[in-house]
């Protein structure tokens, strides 16, 4: 978990600003039955989400530690998948060192750049979703754009070659000659 460029988050502005991340994995079962409780942020009528294990593994410099995780809920609304899980303990770096034993820093090593933590409490996750038709259209648009980019790259290479032609050895002239290349109009 961390902040990616351009990613919206409800975490404080300083969280993840360094670009660092805290690797975690949570495998979950998704149910169609109602969540144990409602959550205003995910929305009324959320369905149950349960972790497959009651603990998650969090990896820092010192290796992995286990932290508890509790179930939550999920809902799809307006092209968004919204979910929550509860992390009763969290895993964070304290000002005086590594209170959660995740980072395991050597004495004298600064905490600079270690600005990603798993706060205790409810964590929310959100992502865009597409149906098959929308995903197929996105793939078509991507392929068209990639094809245009490749074509433009080839055209730029041809122009560069015309502007800066390579010298080649001519056995006939017994000298280096510049090959003149003409670009086709596009």
C-alpha positions in Angstrom: 0.0 0.0 0.0 1.3 3.4 -0.9 0.5 6.5 -2.9 0.8 6.5 -6.7 1.2 9.7 -8.7 -2.2 11.1 -9.4 -3.9 8.7 -7.0 -6.7 10.1 -4.9 -6.7 9.1 -1.3 -8.3 10.1 2.0 -5.1 9.6 3.9 -3.3 12.7 5.2 -1.2 14.7 2.5 2.1 13.5 4.0 1.1 9.8 3.9 3.1 8.1 1.1 4.4 11.3 -0.3 7.9 9.7 -0.6 6.6 7.1 -3.1 7.4 4.3 -0.7 5.0 1.5 -0.1 4.1 -1.0 2.6 3.5 -4.4 0.9 0.5 -6.2 2.3 -1.7 -8.9 0.9 -5.3 -9.7 2.0 -7.1 -12.6 0.4 -10.9 -12.3 0.9 -14.1 -14.2 0.3 -16.8 -12.1 -1.2 -20.4 -12.9 -0.2 -23.8 -11.7 -1.5 -25.2 -11.7 2.1 -25.4 -8.4 3.9 -22.4 -7.1 5.8 -22.4 -7.4 9.6 -22.9 -3.7 9.9 -23.7 -0.8 7.6 -21.0 1.8 6.6 -22.0 5.2 5.4 -18.9 5.6 3.2 -19.4 2.3 1.3 -23.2 2.7 1.3 -26.3 1.1 2.6 -26.9 -2.4 1.5 -23.2 -3.4 1.4 -22.5 -7.1 1.2 -20.1 -9.1 3.4 -16.4 -9.3 2.8 -14.3 -11.8 4.9 -10.5 -12.2 5.0 -9.5 -15.8 4.4 -7.0 -15.5 7.3 -7.5 -13.6 10.5 -4.0 -12.0 10.2 -2.2 -10.4 7.3 1.5 -10.4 6.7 3.2 -6.9 6.5 6.7 -6.8 5.1 9.2 -4.2 6.2 13.0 -4.0 6.2 13.1 -6.5 9.1 11.0 -9.1 7.4 7.3 -9.9 7.8 5.1 -9.4 10.8 1.5 -10.6 11.3 -1.3 -8.2 12.1 -5.0 -8.9 12.7 -7.6 -8.1 10.1 -11.4 -8.3 10.5 -14.1 -8.5 7.9 -16.0 -5.7 6.3 -18.2 -5.1 3.3 -18.3 -4.2 -0.3 -20.6 -2.7 -2.8 -20.7 -1.8 -6.5 -22.3 1.6 -7.4 -21.9 3.9 -10.4 -19.0 2.0 -11.9 -17.0 1.9 -8.6 -16.2 -1.0 -6.3 -16.0 0.2 -2.7 -14.8 -2.0 0.2 -13.7 -1.8 3.8 -11.8 -4.0 6.1 -11.0 -3.4 9.8 -7.4 -3.5 11.0 -7.6 -3.3 14.9 -3.9 -2.8 15.5 -2.5 -1.3 12.3 1.3 -1.1 11.7 3.1 2.2 12.0 6.4 3.8 12.5 6.7 5.9 15.6 8.9 8.9 16.1 11.2 7.1 18.5 11.7 4.0 16.3 9.7 1.0 15.1 7.0 0.4 17.6 5.3 -2.1 15.4 8.6 -3.9 14.5 7.8 -3.6 10.8 10.8 -1.5 9.6 13.5 -2.9 12.0 15.9 0.0 11.4 19.5 -0.1 12.5 20.4 2.4 15.2 21.1 5.8 13.8 19.1 5.1 10.5 16.8 8.0 9.9 13.1 7.4 9.5 13.1 9.8 6.4 11.0 8.4 3.6 9.2 5.9 5.8 5.9 7.7 5.6 3.6 4.8 4.8 1.8 3.1 7.6 -1.2 0.9 8.1 -3.3 2.9 10.5 -5.4 1.1 13.1 -9.1 1.1 12.3 -11.2 0.9 9.2 -9.5 1.1 5.8 -11.4 1.8 2.7 -10.6 0.7 -0.8 -12.1 1.9 -4.1 -11.5 1.1 -7.7 -13.2 1.6 -11.1 -14.9 -1.3 -12.7 -16.0 -2.0 -16.2 -18.4 -4.5 -17.7 -17.2 -6.7 -20.6 -18.4 -4.4 -23.3 -16.7 -1.3 -21.7 -13.5 -3.3 -21.2 -13.5 -4.4 -24.8 -14.0 -0.8 -26.0 -11.1 0.3 -23.7 -8.9 -2.3 -25.2 -9.8 -1.2 -28.8 -9.0 2.4 -27.9 -5.7 1.4 -26.4 -4.8 -0.7 -29.5 -5.6 2.3 -31.8 -3.6 4.7 -29.7 -0.6 2.2 -29.5 -0.7 1.7 -33.3 -0.7 5.5 -33.8 2.2 5.9 -31.4 4.2 3.2 -33.2 3.5 4.8 -36.6 4.5 8.2 -35.3 7.7 6.8 -33.8 8.6 5.3 -37.2 7.9 8.7 -38.9 10.0 10.5 -36.4 12.9 8.0 -36.9 12.7 8.6 -40.7 12.8 12.4 -40.2 15.8 12.1 -37.8 17.6 9.9 -40.4 16.9 12.4 -43.1 18.2 15.3 -40.9 21.3 13.4 -39.7 22.2 10.9 -42.5 24.8 8.2 -41.7 28.1 8.3 -43.4 29.0 5.0 -45.2 32.2 3.8 -46.8 32.0 3.8 -50.6 34.5 1.4 -52.1 33.8 2.9 -55.5 34.7 6.4 -54.4 37.3 5.1 -51.8 35.9 7.6 -49.3 33.2 8.1 -46.7 30.0 9.5 -48.2 26.7 10.8 -46.8 23.7 9.0 -47.9 20.9 11.4 -48.7 17.5 10.2 -47.5 14.3 11.8 -48.6 11.2 11.7 -46.3 7.8 10.9 -47.8 5.2 13.6 -47.1 2.7 12.5 -44.5 
